[in-house]
């Protein structure tokens, strides 16, 4: 089995200046969730009369909210079905689900890019920070519906090559959920098993073979607060600069920084409230070259992962 993992920074070139895609779309969204990314999603849905969340009151244009309720779900289903060929068909669906996942996020970003003015478009990467490509029949784990939770939490992992029955989901090499089923070969829903807290590699084995081991999940104890980012200094940085993250819930050793430009492992924190990293000098080596005559900037989103869970996302402006 050959699996190719490609780490990426989503930079697509359109001439002249840079702008950031509206909204912090770094996670999947579903009914019952709250956040400013929900508000941004409602604003996008409200731009089209066919997918409007509401005509008047909460959720209507100018009155968007941070709550993903039934009206948002209905509007999102209309959006998915309107763009069925790009959102639903690639994953074998014929009707909208109301789940704001990878394919729907990609379509939203595409629409924002094409309706914007001249720019280099910077699409916020997902927390997984990778794509996996496979040959037909191979087993691939793309991402879980959330990246942390206590035992008993119900999650869904998305990917390819899952069998109708007999999938074994591994948390590291020592813990597993056996005989998991997949109704479409691209998703498995299951409960987090009763295992010790910690950051585990998440992968699947079945009759077709073993998946990649690049996805992860943090099992929490439901008591210890997950890491939280309060602010990032400086708010605007250049390549080679030291960036400091302030917040809470950092561990003395073993913090992993997942950013839109790289992944930094085993970062230390002496006080549990701050840690630092250096912006790579060669950040543009894998992207389209920029004209050196103009300074441009784009937002870099940062998440902290440690044994206590996964933080919220915050960004700083990277000047290049």
C-alpha positions in Angstrom: 0.0 0.0 0.0 1.3 3.4 -1.0 0.1 6.5 0.8 1.4 9.9 0.0 1.2 12.6 2.6 1.6 16.1 1.4 2.0 18.9 4.0 0.7 22.2 2.6 0.1 25.9 3.1 -2.9 27.0 1.1 -1.5 29.9 -1.0 -3.1 30.5 -4.4 -1.8 33.3 -6.5 -3.9 36.0 -8.0 -1.9 39.2 -8.9 -1.1 42.1 -6.6 -2.1 42.4 -2.9 -3.1 39.8 -0.3 -6.3 39.4 1.7 -7.4 36.8 4.2 -10.5 34.6 3.6 -13.2 35.8 5.9 -13.9 33.8 9.0 -11.9 31.4 11.1 -12.9 28.2 9.3 -10.4 25.9 11.1 -13.0 23.4 12.3 -16.0 21.5 11.2 -19.4 22.9 12.3 -22.6 21.2 13.2 -25.9 21.9 15.0 -25.5 23.1 18.6 -22.1 24.6 18.2 -21.2 28.2 19.0 -18.4 30.6 17.8 -17.5 33.5 15.6 -16.9 31.1 12.7 -20.7 30.3 12.9 -21.5 34.0 12.5 -19.2 34.2 9.5 -20.8 31.2 8.0 -24.2 32.7 8.4 -23.0 35.9 6.7 -21.9 33.9 3.7 -25.1 31.9 3.5 -27.1 35.2 3.7 -25.3 36.6 0.7 -27.5 34.3 -1.5 -31.3 34.6 -1.2 -31.5 30.9 -2.0 -29.5 29.9 1.1 -30.5 32.7 3.5 -30.6 31.6 7.2 -33.6 33.9 8.0 -35.5 36.8 6.4 -36.1 38.6 9.6 -34.9 38.3 13.2 -32.0 36.2 14.5 -29.8 34.9 11.7 -31.2 37.3 9.1 -28.8 39.6 7.1 -27.3 42.0 9.6 -28.5 39.9 12.5 -26.2 36.9 12.2 -25.5 35.0 15.5 -22.8 32.8 16.9 -25.1 29.8 17.3 -25.5 27.0 14.8 -29.2 26.2 15.2 -31.8 24.5 13.0 -32.2 27.5 10.7 -28.4 27.5 10.0 -28.6 23.8 9.3 -31.5 24.2 6.9 -29.7 27.0 5.1 -26.5 25.0 4.9 -28.4 22.0 3.4 -29.7 24.3 0.7 -26.2 25.6 0.0 -24.8 22.0 -0.2 -27.6 20.9 -2.6 -27.1 24.0 -4.7 -23.5 23.1 -5.1 -24.2 19.3 -5.2 -21.6 18.5 -7.9 -18.7 19.9 -5.8 -19.8 19.3 -2.3 -22.0 16.1 -2.2 -21.2 14.1 -5.3 -17.4 13.6 -4.5 -18.3 11.9 -1.3 -21.2 9.8 -2.6 -24.1 11.9 -1.2 -27.2 13.1 -3.0 -28.7 15.2 -0.3 -27.3 17.9 2.0 -26.4 16.9 5.5 -26.2 20.3 7.2 -22.7 19.4 8.5 -20.0 22.0 7.6 -17.2 19.7 6.8 -14.2 19.7 4.5 -15.9 19.7 1.1 -18.3 22.5 2.1 -15.6 24.6 3.6 -13.6 24.2 0.3 -16.6 25.4 -1.7 -17.1 28.4 0.6 -13.4 29.4 0.2 -13.7 29.0 -3.5 -16.7 31.3 -3.6 -14.9 33.9 -1.5 -11.9 33.7 -3.7 -13.8 34.3 -6.9 -15.9 37.1 -5.5 -13.0 39.0 -4.0 -10.9 41.6 -5.8 -7.3 41.1 -7.0 -5.4 39.2 -4.4 -3.2 36.3 -3.3 -5.7 34.2 -1.5 -4.8 32.7 1.9 -7.2 29.9 2.9 -7.1 29.0 6.5 -5.8 25.4 6.8 -7.4 22.8 8.9 -5.9 21.6 12.1 -4.8 18.4 10.5 -2.6 20.4 8.1 -2.3 17.6 5.6 -4.1 15.9 2.7 -3.7 12.2 2.0 -4.1 10.8 -1.5 -4.6 7.1 -2.1 -4.9 4.6 -4.8 -8.3 2.9 -5.1 -9.0 0.6 -2.3 -6.4 1.9 0.1 -7.3 2.9 3.6 -6.9 6.6 4.4 -7.8 8.6 7.6 -8.2 12.2 6.7 -9.5 13.9 9.9 -11.9 13.4 12.9 -14.9 15.6 13.4 -13.2 17.0 16.5 -9.7 16.6 17.8 -10.2 16.1 21.6 -12.8 14.7 24.0 -13.3 12.5 27.0 -14.1 8.8 26.9 -17.6 8.2 25.8 -17.6 11.2 23.3 -19.1 10.3 20.0 -17.0 11.3 17.0 -16.8 10.6 13.3 -13.6 10.1 11.3 -13.6 10.8 7.6 -11.4 9.1 5.0 -11.4 6.4 2.3 -11.3 2.7 2.0 -13.3 1.8 5.1 -15.1 -1.5 4.9 -18.8 -2.0 5.8 -17.8 -4.0 8.9 -14.6 -5.1 10.6 -12.8 -1.8 10.9 -10.4 -1.5 13.9 -9.7 2.0 15.0 -6.4 2.4 16.9 -5.4 5.0 19.4 -1.7 4.5 19.3 -0.6 0.9 19.3 -2.1 0.0 22.6 -5.8 0.8 22.5 -8.5 0.1 19.9 -12.2 0.1 19.0 -12.9 -3.1 17.2 -15.6 -4.2 14.6 -16.5 -0.6 13.7 -18.8 -0.2 10.7 -19.0 2.3 7.8 -22.1 2.8 5.8 -20.4 4.6 2.9 -16.7 3.6 3.1 -15.8 7.2 3.9 -16.9 7.7 7.5 -16.9 5.8 10.8 -18.8 7.0 13.8 -17.9 5.6 17.2 -17.4 6.4 20.9 -14.0 7.3 22.4 -13.0 4.2 24.5 -12.2 4.4 28.2 -8.5 4.9 27.9 -5.9 7.1 29.7 -5.7 10.8 28.7 -3.1 11.7 26.2 -2.3 12.5 22.6 -2.8 9.5 20.4 -2.1 8.7 16.8 -5.4 7.8 15.2 -5.5 5.2 12.4 -7.6 2.4 11.0 -6.9 -1.3 10.0 -9.3 -3.5 8.1 -9.2 -6.2 5.5 -7.9 -3.8 2.9 -4.8 -2.9 5.0 -3.5 -0.2 7.4 -4.2 3.5 7.1 -1.7 6.3 7.4 -0.9 7.4 11.0 -0.8 11.2 10.6 -4.2 11.9 12.1 -4.4 12.4 15.9 -6.9 12.6 18.8 -6.4 13.8 22.4 -8.3 11.9 25.0 -9.0 14.2 27.9 -10.1 13.5 31.4 -13.1 15.9 31.3 -11.7 17.7 34.3 -8.4 19.3 33.4 -8.9 22.5 31.3 -7.8 22.2 27.7 -5.1 24.7 26.6 -6.3 28.2 25.7 -4.6 30.9 23.6 -5.2 34.4 24.9 -3.0 36.4 22.6 0.0 36.2 20.3 2.9 38.7 20.3 3.9 40.3 18.1 0.6 40.5 16.2 2.6 41.1 13.0 5.9 39.1 12.5 8.4 38.5 9.7 10.3 35.3 8.8 12.9 34.4 11.4 11.1 36.3 14.1 10.3 34.8 17.6 6.6 34.6 18.3 5.3 34.2 21.8 1.9 32.7 22.6 0.2 33.6 25.9 -2.6 31.7 27.5 -3.2 28.9 29.9 -3.1 25.1 30.1 0.4 24.7 28.5 2.4 21.8 29.8 6.1 22.1 30.8 7.2 19.7 27.9 5.3 18.2 25.0 3.3 21.0 23.5 2.8 20.8 19.8 2.2 23.9 17.7 0.1 23.3 14.6 0.1 26.4 12.4 -0.7 27.2 8.9 3.0 27.2 8.0 4.5 24.3 10.0 4.2 21.9 12.9 6.5 22.3 15.8 6.7 19.5 18.4 8.0 19.2 21.9 7.7 22.9 22.7 8.4 23.8 26.4 6.7 26.2 28.7 8.4 27.2 31.9 5.3 28.8 33.5 2.3 27.1 31.8 1.1 30.4 30.4 3.5 31.2 27.6 5.7 29.5 25.0 7.6 30.7 21.9 8.6 29.5 18.4 10.6 30.9 15.5 8.9 31.6 12.2 10.7 29.6 9.5 12.9 31.5 7.1 12.0 29.2 4.2 8.3 29.5 4.6 7.7 30.2 0.9 9.8 27.3 -0.4 6.7 25.2 -1.1 4.5 28.0 -2.4 4.2 30.3 -5.4 6.9 32.9 -5.4 6.1 36.5 -4.6 7.5 39.7 -6.0 10.1 41.0 -3.7 9.2 44.6 -4.7 6.1 44.6 -2.6 5.5 43.7 1.0 2.5 41.6 1.7 1.0 39.8 4.7 -1.5 37.1 5.6 -2.9 35.6 8.7 -1.3 32.5 10.2 -3.6 30.5 12.5 -2.1 28.7 15.5 -3.4 25.9 17.7 -1.7 24.2 20.6 -2.0 20.5 21.2 -0.9 18.7 24.4 -2.0 15.9 26.7 -4.8 18.1 28.1 -6.4 18.7 24.7 -6.5 21.2 21.8 -6.7 24.9 22.1 -8.8 27.5 20.3 -7.2 29.1 17.3 -5.6 32.5 17.2 -3.8 34.2 14.4 -0.9 36.6 13.8 -0.1 38.5 10.6 3.0 37.2 8.7 4.7 39.9 6.7 6.7 38.7 3.6 
